[in-house]
Amino acid sequence: AVYGKDDANTGMQFDGGDVITLHTGGSQRMIIDNAGKIGIGTSSPNAAEFSATPDGVLEIEGTKPVIYLTETDITDGHGWLGVSNGVTYLGSTGLGLQIRTGTDSASTRIAVTTDGFVGINDTSPPRRLSITGEDGAYSGQTSGNSRTSLLLENNGSNYIEFLNAEDDSAAIFWSNEDGQNQGAIEYKDSHMYFQAHGQANQLVLDSQYGYVHLTGSN
């Protein structure tokens, strides 16, 4: 063991079995085990939920464990990853969050702005959820409706696809103060159904020959 000259309960211990531990105030704070796993606040660093055979582990244990990063060359540039009351938080007080992937040079795949706008393949999302397609951003126009919550942008064809079994339906619903599902467009059993004001199947596009059926009293 190695301790300070005037601090007998703070230092480094070699506990046998190729293990190193760091102690302050007479309590173990950090361990490096014989597999190179690092534990802070725990004596048995592991990641069993991630892998049954984890290799290269940093585990931090506590009542509210957190990794907190501060960038010193800008004002209020903080980022953190923490757990509190069973909820995992990824946070930033800077200019937003970005998730990047790639092999040689990582590219931003998901961005979250300080206003809570989310972009997928879009680093400056103009709407609450903005998704840029495989052909990149469209330069011929911008989104002109500030009430738009979902923006699908592509410099090419643009689609929304539902994929499920034929016996199961796929639909879009509208609800308001009159009730839930007041309006709907639904596809089921090879039929397309349209409804408004809570009335069932007011217009049906038949699977055979494209026949159209209209129902209702008005």
Salt bridges, closest charged atoms under 4 A:
ASP76 OD1 - HIS78 NE2 3.71
ASP206 OD2 - HIS191 NE2 3.75
ASP206 OD2 - HIS213 NE2 3.25
